[in-house]
Amino acid sequence: MSTADEYWDTIYTIKDPTDVSWYQQSPRTSLRLIESVARSDDAIIDIGAGVSTLIPSLASSGYTQLSALDVSARALDQLRSNDLAGDVRFFTADIRRWEPPQQFDVWHDRAVFHFMLETADREAYLATMNAALALGAHVILGAFAEDGPQECSGLPVVRYSISDLTQTLGPRYDVLASEQEQHHTPWGSVQNFNWIVARRAR
């Protein structure tokens, strides 16, 4: 069985970035939620950045301290090849075993957390996140809703209600906002997402 990096390297080798279910020409929800909490000089990290349009969009909007993390080196190579404004840091790592080299002001994750199937995976993810965020930092977390898909790119996922996401973050975080999103895939199907925005308070 392939490791996570091998699996996702294969996906990003055989598929065009615009021909995956999570592709968005404009990541409107992510941009709006980030803009609601972040200043232009805040340190922002996109977890599972892949070859998404979020980092280029943020760079073009004047955000100056951007980082992209993905388990796939192939995906980050493609993202790095874009003509990105400003200086972007790239981290190739499995989020469950990554040691953040700094603390961030905003942690953004659209659809990585729902791949954390086992309790140990979720605990490792949250330990990394907690190490990366100081008091007052923000988490923007999006995952498949309770009526969303049961798998993505051939892999099973865990679906979350907004209440589930809130409980998962636990008492260290105060939830500031939540919302639902209907994502339309490139081939026209609809995937329901739930989002929360939270601030680390403890």
Secondary structure, 3 states (H helix, E strand, C coil): CCCHHHHHHHHHHHCCHHHCCCCCCCCHHHHHHHHHHCCCCCEEEEECCCCCCHHHHHHHCCCCEEEEEECCHHHHHHHHCCCCCCCEEEEECCCCCCCCCCCEEEEEEECCHHHCCCHHHHHHHHHHHHHHEEEEEEEEEEEECCCCCCEECCEECCCCCHHHHHHHHCCCEEEEEEEEEEEECCCCCEEEEEEEEEEECC
